[in-house]
């Protein structure tokens, strides 16, 4: 077909424009797809942000509740410790009062106090760990192991004393109220703690001895849990006395004392000794009614025996006097090393006092 050139040009333009319409429409459709995706992503981001905000708020709320719970538990633990302290003090006061009212039961109540003290504190610690902090048995063992290792390296001496106190309480080499000698200190055991043992000496001094030293050293126990104990009284007489009569007087002096415990035997031992001259040494072994009257019994026996010795003529006024020589009448030694008497006849050559007279 022969078309004019103008028409052919128009048709070419129309065909070209028609070919461009389809790509433009598809392109328009393609541009709408990313917009929908962006909108979906934005909605997803908003939902995630809301979830994160909600989780953060809930975590803060949980943390606050945990902190508040720990604070309340700590306050509860402090209250339990304070109540336990006052309970231990109250129990100690009651037992001490009961002990002082009865001499026969004094030692029983005093021995009961250290055991009750340990039991009460152990129960309080168990209540705090299991009842307040809700620790399981496994956690409790793990925590105790960790704390034990840490404290063991930091405070070895304190742990030695604590273990020594437990050994004393359960092994019982001595108890509260016993008269013991440890580390050169003699006296009555007043208390047995986890760290130290307190002893009151005859001079009314309170001595604190670490438990580790008590366990590692030698301990001498005078009464071993009994109310009575043996008292040894030393008496000295001149060497020429009648020991049979002296022994009888010493025995009567012990038996007549108001502090002696007559259900146990009285023994008098006679020994010869030399102290600047020969003397007769009497050892009177008797038992006292109560350990607190130990030194009163020894003093009473000594007073009664010495009074009877003087009445029997076994103890003279110059007993115990030291012998001496008056050198006022002597001149310096001569060439042979011998002392010469003074020419003054009024000077006394020598005087002496017989310690056995």
DRENGU-20220 format. One record per residue (C-alpha): residue in three letters; x, y, z. Coordinates in steps of 0.2 Angstrom, whole numbers, padded with zeros to 4 digits, always signed. Layout:
ALAXYZ...
END
This chain:
UNK+0000+0000+0000UNK+0007+0017-0005UNK+0003+0029+0009UNK+0009+0046+0010UNK+0024+0049+0019UNK+0015+0060+0032UNK+0003+0046+0037UNK+0018+0033+0037UNK+0027+0044+0050UNK+0011+0046+0061UNK+0009+0027+0061UNK+0027+0025+0066UNK+0025+0036+0080UNK+0009+0028+0086UNK+0017+0011+0085UNK+0031+0017+0095UNK+0020+0025+0108UNK+0010+0009+0109UNK+0026-0001+0112UNK+0030+0010+0127UNK+0013+0009+0136UNK+0015-0009+0141UNK+0032-0007+0149UNK+0026+0009+0158UNK+0011+0000+0165UNK+0021-0015+0171UNK+0034-0002+0178UNK+0020+0006+0187UNK+0014-0010+0194UNK+0032-0014+0200UNK+0033+0002+0209UNK+0018-0002+0219UNK+0025-0018+0225UNK+0040-0011+0235UNK+0028+0002+0243UNK+0018-0013+0250UNK+0034-0022+0256UNK+0040-0006+0265UNK+0024-0004+0273UNK+0024-0022+0279UNK+0042-0020+0286UNK+0037-0004+0295UNK+0022-0013+0303UNK+0034-0027+0308UNK+0047-0015+0315UNK+0033-0007+0325UNK+0027-0023+0332UNK+0045-0028+0337UNK+0048-0011+0345UNK+0032-0013+0355UNK+0037-0031+0360UNK+0055-0024+0366UNK+0047-0010+0375UNK+0035-0022+0384UNK+0050-0034+0388UNK+0061-0020+0395UNK+0047-0014+0406UNK+0043-0032+0412UNK+0062-0035+0415UNK+0063-0019+0425UNK+0048-0024+0435UNK+0056-0041+0438UNK+0072-0033+0443UNK+0064-0021+0455UNK+0054-0035+0463UNK+0070-0046+0465UNK+0079-0031+0473UNK+0064-0028+0485UNK+0063-0047+0489UNK+0082-0047+0493UNK+0081-0032+0504UNK+0066-0040+0514UNK+0075-0056+0516UNK+0091-0047+0522UNK+0080-0037+0535UNK+0072-0054+0540UNK+0089-0062+0542UNK+0095-0047+0553UNK+0079-0049+0564UNK+0082-0068+0566UNK+0100-0064+0571UNK+0095-0051+0584UNK+0082-0062+0591UNK+0094-0077+0592UNK+0107-0066+0601UNK+0094-0061+0614UNK+0088-0078+0616UNK+0105-0085+0619UNK+0108-0071+0632UNK+0091-0075+0641UNK+0095-0094+0641UNK+0112-0090+0649UNK+0105-0079+0662UNK+0091-0092+0667UNK+0104-0106+0668UNK+0116-0096+0678UNK+0102-0091+0690UNK+0097-0109+0692UNK+0115-0115+0694UNK+0118-0103+0708UNK+0103-0108+0718UNK+0108-0126+0720UNK+0126-0132+0723UNK+0122-0150+0718UNK+0115-0145+0701UNK+0127-0130+0698UNK+0138-0140+0687UNK+0124-0148+0677UNK+0117-0131+0672UNK+0134-0124+0668UNK+0138-0138+0657UNK+0122-0137+0648UNK+0124-0119+0642UNK+0138-0121+0629UNK+0129-0135+0621UNK+0112-0125+0620UNK+0122-0110+0613UNK+0129-0120+0599UNK+0112-0128+0595UNK+0102-0112+0595UNK+0115-0103+0584UNK+0115-0118+0572UNK+0096-0118+0570UNK+0096-0099+0567UNK+0108-0100+0553UNK+0099-0115+0545UNK+0082-0105+0546UNK+0090-0090+0538UNK+0098-0100+0524UNK+0084-0112+0520UNK+0068-0103+0526UNK+0072-0085+0522UNK+0084-0086+0507UNK+0077-0102+0500UNK+0093-0110+0497UNK+0093-0128+0491UNK+0103-0142+0499UNK+0115-0142+0484UNK+0117-0123+0484UNK+0119-0123+0503UNK+0134-0136+0501UNK+0142-0126+0487UNK+0140-0110+0496UNK+0147-0118+0512UNK+0162-0125+0502UNK+0166-0108+0494UNK+0164-0099+0510UNK+0175-0112+0519UNK+0189-0111+0507UNK+0189-0092+0507UNK+0188-0090+0526UNK+0200-0105+0528UNK+0214-0095+0519UNK+0210-0078+0527UNK+0207-0084+0546UNK+0216-0100+0549UNK+0219-0096+0568UNK+0201-0092+0571UNK+0196-0108+0562UNK+0208-0117+0573UNK+0200-0110+0589UNK+0182-0114+0582UNK+0187-0132+0579UNK+0195-0133+0596UNK+0180-0126+0604UNK+0169-0140+0596UNK+0182-0153+0601UNK+0181-0147+0619UNK+0162-0147+0619UNK+0160-0164+0612UNK+0175-0173+0618UNK+0173-0165+0635UNK+0191-0165+0643UNK+0184-0153+0655UNK+0167-0144+0657UNK+0161-0128+0664UNK+0163-0128+0683UNK+0179-0139+0683UNK+0195-0134+0691UNK+0208-0135+0678UNK+0226-0131+0675UNK+0231-0126+0657UNK+0246-0116+0650UNK+0252-0112+0668UNK+0235-0105+0673UNK+0224-0114+0687UNK+0206-0109+0691UNK+0188-0113+0688UNK+0181-0114+0670UNK+0168-0101+0668UNK+0163-0103+0650UNK+0168-0112+0634UNK+0165-0102+0618UNK+0169-0106+0600UNK+0185-0096+0601UNK+0191-0096+0618UNK+0189-0104+0636UNK+0188-0092+0651UNK+0195-0097+0668UNK+0194-0088+0684UNK+0210-0089+0695UNK+0210-0090+0714UNK+0215-0072+0714UNK+0199-0068+0705UNK+0207-0064+0688UNK+0198-0069+0672UNK+0210-0077+0660UNK+0205-0080+0642UNK+0214-0095+0634UNK+0212-0099+0615UNK+0204-0115+0612UNK+0218-0121+0600UNK+0230-0119+0614UNK+0219-0129+0626UNK+0217-0143+0613UNK+0236-0144+0609UNK+0242-0142+0627UNK+0241-0153+0642UNK+0226-0150+0653UNK+0225-0155+0672UNK+0207-0157+0678UNK+0205-0157+0697UNK+0187-0163+0699UNK+0183-0170+0682UNK+0164-0166+0683UNK+0162-0169+0701UNK+0157-0156+0714UNK+0171-0161+0726UNK+0189-0161+0723UNK+0205-0166+0732UNK+0214-0153+0742UNK+0233-0155+0747UNK+0239-0146+0763UNK+0257-0145+0767UNK+0263-0144+0785UNK+0281-0143+0791UNK+0287-0147+0809UNK+0305-0149+0816UNK+0313-0166+0812UNK+0314-0172+0830UNK+0295-0172+0833UNK+0284-0188+0836UNK+0278-0191+0818UNK+0264-0203+0824UNK+0257-0189+0836UNK+0259-0176+0822UNK+0250-0187+0809UNK+0236-0190+0821UNK+0234-0171+0824UNK+0234-0167+0806UNK+0221-0180+0802UNK+0210-0173+0816UNK+0212-0156+0810UNK+0206-0161+0792UNK+0191-0171+0799UNK+0185-0157+0810UNK+0184-0144+0796UNK+0167-0138+0791UNK+0173-0139+0772UNK+0179-0157+0772UNK+0169-0170+0762UNK+0169-0185+0774UNK+0162-0198+0762UNK+0180-0199+0754UNK+0196-0204+0764UNK+0208-0192+0772UNK+0226-0197+0769UNK+0241-0190+0778UNK+0259-0193+0771UNK+0275-0190+0781UNK+0291-0186+0773UNK+0308-0181+0779UNK+0316-0166+0770UNK+0331-0155+0772UNK+0329-0136+0772UNK+0344-0129+0780UNK+0340-0142+0793UNK+0330-0158+0794UNK+0311-0155+0794UNK+0296-0167+0795UNK+0284-0163+0780UNK+0266-0168+0782UNK+0255-0169+0766UNK+0236-0169+0771UNK+0225-0175+0757UNK+0207-0172+0760UNK+0192-0169+0749UNK+0182-0152+0749UNK+0163-0152+0749UNK+0162-0139+0735UNK+0177-0134+0723UNK+0174-0116+0727UNK+0179-0119+0745UNK+0196-0127+0740UNK+0207-0114+0748UNK+0196-0111+0763UNK+0198-0130+0767UNK+0217-0129+0766UNK+0218-0113+0777UNK+0206-0121+0790UNK+0217-0137+0791UNK+0233-0127+0793UNK+0225-0116+0807UNK+0218-0130+0816UNK+0234-0141+0814UNK+0246-0127+0820UNK+0236-0123+0835UNK+0236-0141+0840UNK+0254-0143+0837UNK+0258-0128+0849UNK+0247-0135+0862UNK+0256-0152+0861UNK+0273-0144+0861UNK+0278-0150+0844UNK+0279-0132+0837UNK+0290-0120+0847UNK+0291-0101+0845UNK+0308-0101+0836UNK+0302-0114+0823UNK+0308-0108+0806UNK+0321-0096+0812UNK+0337-0095+0802UNK+0353-0099+0810UNK+0366-0085+0810UNK+0383-0081+0817UNK+0388-0064+0825UNK+0404-0058+0817UNK+0406-0042+0826UNK+0419-0050+0838UNK+0431-0057+0824UNK+0446-0049+0817UNK+0452-0051+0799UNK+0460-0068+0796UNK+0479-0070+0799UNK+0491-0076+0787UNK+0485-0094+0788UNK+0467-0089+0783UNK+0460-0092+0801UNK+0450-0079+0809UNK+0456-0073+0826UNK+0444-0067+0841UNK+0445-0049+0846UNK+0454-0044+0862UNK+0438-0036+0868UNK+0431-0049+0881UNK+0414-0040+0880UNK+0412-0045+0862UNK+0402-0061+0859UNK+0410-0074+0849UNK+0395-0081+0841UNK+0377-0084+0843UNK+0365-0095+0834UNK+0346-0100+0834UNK+0342-0118+0832UNK+0329-0119+0818UNK+0324-0136+0825UNK+0321-0129+0843
END
